[in-house]
Amino acid sequence: MLGLVSAAIPYCGAPPAPDALWARLNLDPILIAGLLAALALYRIGLLHPEGRTIAGWRRTAFVAGWTIAAAALVSPLCALSVSLFSARVGQHMILSLVAAPLVMLGRPGLALSGLWPAAARQLAASRPLAIIRGAAGSATAFALALWFWHAPGPYDATFASPLVYWLMHLTVFATALMVWNVLLEARAASAVPALTVGAASTLQMTFLGAIITLTPRLLYAPHVLTPYAWGMTQGSDQQLGGLIMWVPGCSIFLAVTLLTLGRAMSERAHPDALA
């Protein structure tokens, strides 16, 4: 649990035995409370005038994204990520490439703006936040978070401190939300910024995944021995993790970028069809 774990024990616990994996749910009460609070705030926000304008399919998308994110954090995938680098990368990809876009389709910012309208206006007017939320800022922030937390030193630190572990997840997920906000809300006037974000995210995930996959050096000390229980070596586990980032990361961002651009362009001819 978040407040009780020793610094020497990873947040998700000791490496699991294969035959005991499915019993290793992450039932941290602080995590559960945070997830439920996020869902409750969104549902309350839907009761305000701003929230009522969010279409039903968008609300469903948010709930689906929330469910997938919760499953990635609460399920035995948490424990498996202690043993396998590839499982940790898979967890990041689920959060960044599946949960994050679904959450952003639900327009959580619009829903929450009804709860604190004055604060929302101040945040919207904040120049530093506006820079980060912009196309170049969001793509840069996401790339920095991904590259930083997959560098050996910071990666190892997440196994020694629950605080660092959650800082990793929060920064990766938050910056992914920024990227998806630019991509999914693109219109004809913002097609070029959306293309920039999509292309930059595709390229940086391709390069990072390729480096992890192809380097002959074993990078991640926490997984020196743990993959053997799963029929893998540290090298094969590292290569699989790099491929999980390389192929899905490149493919999903590239596909969504092209679809988003097509959607933005079609707005010129059918402005009422995309509301």
C-alpha positions, 0 to 999 in steps of 0.5 A: 500500500502507498503509505506502508511500502518500504523503500526497498520493496517496489510499490507493486510488491515482490516479483510474483510467481507465475502460478500466483499472479492472478491473486496479485490485485493492487487494492491500494485504498489510496489508488482506489479512492483516487480512481473513484474520485476522478469518476465521481468528479466527472459525473458531477461535472456532467450535471452543470451546463457545460457538462450537459453539452457533452454528447452521450457517446463522449461520456461513454468513451470517458467511462471506457477510458477510466475503466481501462486505466483502472484495470491497468493499475489495479489488475495483476499487470501491476505485479507482473511489471515488477518481474518483466520490463515488457509488462511495465512498457505494456502498462504504459502503452495501455495508459498512453495509447488506449485509456488516454485518448478515450478519456480525452474524447469524454472532454473532461476539461469541459465537464470539470470547468463547470465545477470551478469556473473561475479557476478554469478561466484562470488556468486557461489564461495562464501563459505557461499552461497554454504553452504546454497545452499547445502542439509543440509543448504537448509533444515535447512534454510527452517525449521528455516524460517517456524518454526520461522514465525509460532511462535506466536511472529514473526507471530503477528509481521507480522500484525504490520509491512509491512516490517516484513510481507514481510520479512516473505514471502521472507525468506519462499519463498527463502528457499523453492526455495533452497530446491526445487533446491536440489530436482529437480536437483538431479542426481544419484550422489546426490541421498543421499543429495536429500533424506536427504532434502526431508525427513527432510522437510517432517518431520519438516512440519509434526511436525510443522503442528501436533503441531499447530493442536493438541495443546489445546492452542490458539496461534495466537492473531490476530485471536482471533475474526476474524474467527467468521465472517467465521463460525469458532472459533479461535480454529477450524481455528488454527486446519485447518491451522495446517492440511493444513500444516501437510497433504499437506506438508508431502504428497507433499515432500514425493511424490516428494522425491520418484519421484526425487530419481527414476529419479536420479536412472534412469539416470544411465541406461538412461543418455540421457533421462533426459536432 
